[in-house]
């Protein structure tokens, strides 16, 4: 037995019939729900646009740090993508100010998770090394002028620079890249690494000394 045409058309129930009405004829509660959904979608589009404008200009810095930390281009691309996914997901927690340190801190956590997954996280305890360097005056490493290491590295091609920096222990390589390549201040590096400024300066001093030894050895061997 076939269903009566009127019965078939009416199978959607009253909610279906109400949805077919013009907006001005729908019940108030349905119009309210539709307005809320439209407002939420508009808010989400605006949030995505704000995120793109703030975060995308720093994609190169994020990838560069990932490349030096993970030492693999494919892994670095995956880490950068995961960083931006997490950053967008938690964009509402960003409280303003420069966004680059916030992104690099997220990227650092992504890379550490990747290290842990591989089971190759280096057990470098740099906090206690060269404790006297904690007292180095900030003017010694002037924020405005290029460091001798940066000037020395400029004599090498990009591939050689990457190879030399990749030989540094993880904790030292990280702060060196953040300072000399990502151009972060000591305070911003401290924010990214969750370490005191004195520890950042100590690690950076040690990293520069190690890098200096590496490039001198490179020049002697060339």
WOGI-V633310 format. One record per run of one state. SS is the DSSP state (2 for helix, 1 for strand, 0 for the rest). FROM is the first residue (numbers start at 1). TO is the last residue. Records with the same first field share a line. If there is no record, write none. Layout:
SS=FROM-TO / FROM-TO
This chain:
0=1-4 / 21-22 / 26-27 / 71-72 / 90-90 / 94-99 / 119-130 / 136-137 / 142-147 / 154-157 / 167-169 / 182-185 / 194-196 / 222-222
2=5-20 / 23-25 / 28-70 / 73-89 / 91-93 / 100-118 / 131-135 / 138-141 / 148-153 / 158-166 / 170-181 / 186-193 / 197-221
